[in-house]
Amino acid sequence: MLRTTDPKDVGLLYLVTAFGFFLVGGAMALLVRAELARPELQFLSTEQYNQLFTMHGTIMLLLYATPIVFGFANYIVPLQIGAPDVAFPRLNAFSYWLFLFGGLIVLGGFLTPGGAADFGWFAYTPLSDATHSPGPGGSLWASGLIVSGLGTILGAVNMITSIACMRAPGMTMFRMPIFTWNILFTSVLILIAFPVLTAALFGLLADRNLDANVFDPASGGAVLWQHLFWFFGHPEVYIVALPFFGIVTEIIPVFARKPLFGYKGMVYASVAITVLSAVVWAHHMYATGAVLMAFFSLTTFMIAVPTGIKFVNWIGTMWRGRITFETPMLFSLGFLATFLLGGMTGVMLASPPLGFHMSDTYFVVAHFHYVLFGTIVFSVFAGAYFWFPKMTGRMLDERLGKLHFWTMFIGFHLTFLVQHWLGNEGMPRRYADYLPTDGFTLLNTLSSIGAFLLGASTLPFLYNVFRSYRYGRVAGVDDPWGFGNSLEWATTCPPPRHNFTELPRIRSERPAFELHHPHTVERARAEEDPKDPGRPHTSTP
């Protein structure tokens, strides 16, 4: 397995490794929440606290959320486009090892005498220079992210080439599943954003080790770092969001027993998000006073429009459908509810007056977790429950899955909903301590209780995977859910080495459904609207 170039095996390596980083980052978050549960310092020093929240943010965003995209992409995209492999199998495996070793370099900072990086995961200068953050931990942080970022860039090149050049006969661009479309757009964004981050990190390393003064505050270097970092940082939000939008878009039609509502609208909305995400970065910099606030406020408001179109598509798909609530659908609905709330607070923060008031408070922490945890973690688990039978040939236990969902959903909202109120009352982010007289104790206690419930919610999933992988119900058919649409449901569970022994005819964006339900498809085509014969009747079960 460790020498493999099979994209399915590489995808599983990505998934397992990224989930391991997720557990490490989650443990750090629990230590942070335990410290903040009560006023005064409990068991962490301020230095340890700074290291923990820095590494928590770094791990969750760059060592979990980004690489787990490639876990799903490596396994699912070649299946969905009918390809036997990816375009560059060895480069694909090399990308994984760059990610793994880069992540270990980042974590290696904990083994140095001064500890790990402690300047926050966005490393604002001059706080992150060698004077204010001495020791090798900060340099290891930057070096590890350069290495893992190179793996991400190479993975994006591989995905773009595979999607552009290796589609099966009949798989035109507008017959590709939305998940594959979104992986394509994500890969384009990676090629735009990650080289900028890499250049900034090289500059930071030069400052820390060679006294290069690239980010010298006397010459505007502090604001330069913010521009470079956030030019990467905001596209990164959509780099990790678009693939999970795609996962949810694959799941909802299956459990609503309906075709996707507005397929082309969904594609064009993803195009708009891809373009706009590259021109909204400076809304993170309102408080500097060094950006054109009217322009960046307008573009930030505009990006809510294509995201709203996606919500219309998802709701339209479920409307009057025969919905069943298996675990993948529950996590998809949890994503919809959570991301909607995060998007609403994002629209609030797009306004400069509110942005000034809420900047660097726990309101922003709550918004950020509603957008990213709500998108990434809920969708990752939705995809895991949805594609686990395809990957392993066995079904996950539904009772444990529902226990997992409800404990996670309740724990998440208990943790982060109250943080909006903490931020509105003025509690700053990144503080290790607060006074009993500040009035933050009750809400922090509730948030910490929710955090430990959220952490405990992972245990049913781990047990479920272990038990089901060995003893779970066998997925004896190609499509154990019964209403799969895309090509991965037209091959065995798990697929053979080169994915397919025989490809079905591809005549629409639903080739697997047409293969397994030919009479339903024929009946739907026969019931075309006589006033518009080009539009098929869409009330298929």
Secondary structure, 3 states (H helix, E strand, C coil): CCCCCCHHHHHHHHHHHHHHHHHHHHHHHHHHHHHHCCCCCCCCCHHHHHHHHHHHHHHHHHHHHHHHHHHHHHHHHHHHCCCCCCCCHHHHHHHHHHHHHHHHHHHHHHHCCCCCCCCCCCCCCCCCCCCCCCCHHHHHHHHHHHHHHHHHHHHHHHHHHHHHHCCCCCCCHHHCCHHHHHHHHHHHHHHHHHHHHHHHHHHHHHHHHHCCCCCCHHHCHHHHHHHHHHHHHHHHHHHHHHHHHHHHHHHHHHHHCCCCCCHHHHHHHHHHHHHHHHHCHHHHHHHHCCCCHHHHHHHHHHHHHHHHHHHHHHHHHHCCCCCCCCHHHHHHHHHHHHHHHHHHHHHHHCCHHHHHHHCCEHHHHHHHHHHHHHHHHHHHHHHHHHHHHHHHCECCCHHHHHHHHHHHHHHHHHHHHHHHHHHHCCCECCCCCCCHHHCCHHHHHHHHHHHHHHHHCHHHHHHHHHHHHHHCCECCCCCCCCCCCCHHHHCCCCCCCCCCCCCCCCCCCCHHHHHHCHHHHHHHHHCCCCCCCCCCCCCCC
